[in-house]
Amino acid sequence: MKITDIKTWVVGNPPPGIGGKYFIFVRLTTDANVVGYGEAYNASFSAHVTATMIEDMAERYFLGQDPHDIELFFRRCYSSGFTQRPDTAAMGCFSALEIACWDIIGKEADKPVYKLLGGQVHERLRSYTYLYPHSGSVHTEDVSGRNVYNDPDLAAECAALYVAQGFNAVKLDPAGPYTAFDGHQPRLADIDLSARMLKAIREAVGTKADILFGTHGQFTASGALRMARAIEPYDPLWFEEPVPPDMPEVMAQVARGTSIPIATGERLTTKSEFARIIENRAATILQPDLGRSGGILETKKIAAMAEAYHIQIAPHCYCGPIVGAANIQLAVTLPNFLILESLRQWDGFHAKLLKKKIEWQDGWVIPSKEPGLGVELDEAVCEAHPYDGKPLHLEMAPSPLFP
């Protein structure tokens, strides 16, 4: 079997834009006419440039090759350009292609990918969702500017609605927007708002749901610890990316100074970067995103390293349903799996992109028993929603999730 063809799509994500402005999908086809789908989580370059980079990588290292040779593909791409070091852009491209290869491998074997990775250890997967307003837009706010990211009452109401649907964990990022600069001290107003947001949600959901406290890696260690002290009374399940991702030693200072578990990983790639987190005891929850981390096999290795240190895995997914499906395939096999990021109930445009949506029941994702990734991309929907490179809702303010 040989890979003979590649095609990419950059798909515009219509309002409310849950999961990002666009999705970057890839299809690989073999000489036996077996197709596999992949997806990149890569914001380092523009979407169409990234799609071209995926095509270039495929033409150099994948076309004409057997899709089963995952290790060989990884070494060639990881070492391309005399690098042999983690690169988020390159690994985003590789991850998309690697996921597509696994989809082909599973279909050829007539098995779900998880059956080829050690088998199934979970019948269902616990999931969480961000607080997305039910009116339909992550930007929805009233005339005074109140929304679920800055108003405790609205956040509590939204959290209670999701818990009523079946979710037993919800996530929010109330500590301020992402910044391109190094860590800073949080303003007292940000600390106060964050504490009031968590207090309101805890009072609304009680012990029915965990609260996941996200940031964008924007604090110094001392600033993160000040924030942690303020939110500790509301017992969040994790404090995500309290400091920038380039110094695990600094993140370890935060981990030692708070009772809240530290989570990190969506901006990391390959076992080399995750190894530094583990070595420094910087986090007890890792959040690899399979569209960037190096794909399915590389992330299986990351999870295995983590397992030896009693560190749990919570796959990240702020992108499309192909990465979501890959996350599911891997998570099913992991003894140290904790929780899965779900884009609400995998409804809306995520459901339209697939011929059959990801199954979600009462807060749990149910793994597909179909071969490969267990999902099929609807190519007609991809063709009908090209991304033109422009913001999809110019009149709206930047999202706290993805500026």
Secondary structure as GFF3:
##gff-version 3
##sequence-region A 1 403
A	DSSP	beta_strand	3	12	.	.	.	ID=ss1
A	DSSP	beta_strand	22	30	.	.	.	ID=ss2
A	DSSP	beta_strand	35	40	.	.	.	ID=ss3
A	DSSP	alpha_helix	47	61	.	.	.	ID=ss4
A	DSSP	alpha_helix	70	78	.	.	.	ID=ss5
A	DSSP	alpha_helix	88	109	.	.	.	ID=ss6
A	DSSP	three_ten_helix	113	116	.	.	.	ID=ss7
A	DSSP	beta_strand	125	130	.	.	.	ID=ss8
A	DSSP	alpha_helix	152	165	.	.	.	ID=ss9
A	DSSP	beta_strand	169	172	.	.	.	ID=ss10
A	DSSP	alpha_helix	188	205	.	.	.	ID=ss11
A	DSSP	beta_strand	210	214	.	.	.	ID=ss12
A	DSSP	alpha_helix	221	231	.	.	.	ID=ss13
A	DSSP	three_ten_helix	232	234	.	.	.	ID=ss14
A	DSSP	beta_strand	238	240	.	.	.	ID=ss15
A	DSSP	alpha_helix	248	257	.	.	.	ID=ss16
A	DSSP	beta_strand	262	264	.	.	.	ID=ss17
A	DSSP	alpha_helix	270	279	.	.	.	ID=ss18
A	DSSP	beta_strand	285	286	.	.	.	ID=ss19
A	DSSP	alpha_helix	295	308	.	.	.	ID=ss20
A	DSSP	beta_strand	312	313	.	.	.	ID=ss21
A	DSSP	alpha_helix	321	331	.	.	.	ID=ss22
A	DSSP	beta_strand	340	341	.	.	.	ID=ss23
A	DSSP	alpha_helix	348	352	.	.	.	ID=ss24
A	DSSP	beta_strand	359	361	.	.	.	ID=ss25
A	DSSP	beta_strand	364	366	.	.	.	ID=ss26
A	DSSP	alpha_helix	379	384	.	.	.	ID=ss27
###
